[in-house]
Amino acid sequence: MTTKLSERSYAFAQEQIRKGRVVLDQRTDWSEHQPSTRQENEFIETHGWDEYASWHLGLDDEEPEQTKARYKFPYGDFARVHRLRGPFRGGAGRAVQAPGHRGCGHPAARDVGRAD
């Protein structure tokens, strides 16, 4: 698996933040806010794969296009960016990234998920 930062999705996330479309979550809030499989499917049917991809910071280019497996590290609920409050720390002293993240170490990805 080769997951890379999607520059397009990162720019989209930054735009959403600038527009104030942000929720400041506590560490455990994402489990309640994360879209369900049904919500994901409805979103894809209504908005298409490109917009679905915009809500995921990671892109696994080894996975087929137009499959959920291709898109990694969701950071929002299809309406707002979810950011963590406070100085939470991840493994090895890394700042915790966007709510669904583990392992996308790109500094840009960390910026989206953290509220200073």
C-alpha positions as CSV (number, residue, x, y, z in Angstrom):
1,M,0.0,0.0,0.0
2,T,1.3,3.4,-1.0
3,T,-0.6,6.2,0.6
4,K,0.2,9.7,-0.4
5,L,-1.1,13.1,0.5
6,S,-3.8,14.3,-1.9
7,E,-2.8,17.9,-2.5
8,R,-6.2,18.6,-4.0
9,S,-8.0,17.3,-0.9
10,Y,-5.6,19.2,1.4
11,A,-6.4,22.4,-0.5
12,F,-10.1,21.6,-0.3
13,A,-9.8,21.1,3.5
14,Q,-8.0,24.4,3.9
15,E,-10.8,26.2,1.9
16,Q,-13.4,24.6,4.2
17,I,-11.5,25.8,7.2
18,R,-11.2,29.4,5.8
19,K,-15.0,29.4,5.2
20,G,-15.6,28.4,8.9
21,R,-16.9,25.0,8.1
22,V,-15.2,23.4,11.1
23,V,-16.2,21.5,14.2
24,L,-13.8,21.3,17.1
25,D,-14.0,17.8,18.4
26,Q,-12.8,16.2,21.6
27,R,-10.6,13.1,21.1
28,T,-13.5,10.6,21.1
29,D,-16.1,12.6,19.2
30,W,-15.1,11.3,15.7
31,S,-16.7,7.9,16.4
32,E,-20.1,9.7,16.6
33,H,-19.5,12.1,13.7
34,Q,-17.8,9.9,11.2
35,P,-20.2,9.1,8.3
36,S,-21.7,5.7,8.2
37,T,-21.4,3.3,5.3
38,R,-24.9,4.2,4.2
39,Q,-24.1,8.0,4.4
40,E,-20.9,7.4,2.4
41,N,-22.8,5.5,-0.3
42,E,-25.5,8.2,-0.5
43,F,-22.9,10.9,-0.7
44,I,-21.1,9.1,-3.6
45,E,-24.4,8.6,-5.4
46,T,-25.4,12.2,-5.0
47,H,-22.0,14.0,-5.4
48,G,-19.7,11.5,-7.2
49,W,-16.3,10.0,-6.5
50,D,-14.3,13.2,-7.0
51,E,-16.2,15.0,-4.2
52,Y,-15.9,11.9,-2.0
53,A,-12.2,11.9,-2.6
54,S,-12.0,15.6,-1.5
55,W,-13.0,14.5,2.0
56,H,-10.0,12.2,2.4
57,L,-6.4,13.4,2.8
58,G,-4.8,10.2,1.7
59,L,-4.8,8.5,-1.7
60,D,-3.7,4.9,-2.2
61,D,-2.7,4.8,-5.8
62,E,-2.4,1.0,-5.8
63,E,-6.1,0.7,-5.2
64,P,-8.6,0.9,-8.2
65,E,-10.2,4.3,-8.9
66,Q,-13.7,4.8,-7.8
67,T,-13.4,2.4,-4.8
68,K,-13.5,3.4,-1.2
69,A,-10.3,1.5,-0.6
70,R,-8.4,4.1,-2.7
71,Y,-9.3,7.0,-0.3
72,K,-7.7,7.1,3.2
73,F,-7.8,9.4,6.2
74,P,-11.2,11.0,6.2
75,Y,-11.3,14.4,8.0
76,G,-14.9,15.5,7.8
77,D,-18.6,14.6,7.7
78,F,-19.1,15.8,4.1
79,A,-20.2,19.2,5.4
80,R,-17.6,20.3,7.9
81,V,-13.9,19.6,8.8
82,H,-13.5,17.9,12.2
83,R,-10.5,19.1,14.1
84,L,-9.2,18.0,17.5
85,R,-9.1,20.5,20.3
86,G,-6.1,20.7,22.6
87,P,-2.5,19.6,22.6
88,F,-3.2,15.9,22.0
89,R,-0.2,13.8,21.0
90,G,0.0,10.8,18.9
91,G,2.6,8.0,18.9
92,A,6.2,8.9,18.9
93,G,5.3,12.5,19.9
94,R,3.5,13.4,16.7
95,A,0.6,15.7,16.8
96,V,-2.7,13.9,16.3
97,Q,-4.0,14.5,12.8
98,A,-7.5,14.7,11.5
99,P,-9.9,12.5,13.4
100,G,-9.6,9.2,11.4
101,H,-5.9,9.4,11.0
102,R,-3.1,7.1,11.9
103,G,0.1,7.0,10.0
104,C,-0.2,9.8,7.4
105,G,2.9,11.7,8.6
106,H,2.9,14.5,6.0
107,P,3.0,17.8,7.9
108,A,0.2,19.2,5.8
109,A,-2.1,16.4,6.9
110,R,-1.4,17.1,10.5
111,D,-2.3,20.7,10.1
112,V,-5.8,19.9,8.9
113,G,-6.7,17.8,12.0
114,R,-5.2,20.0,14.7
115,A,-6.8,23.1,16.2
116,D,-4.3,25.3,17.9
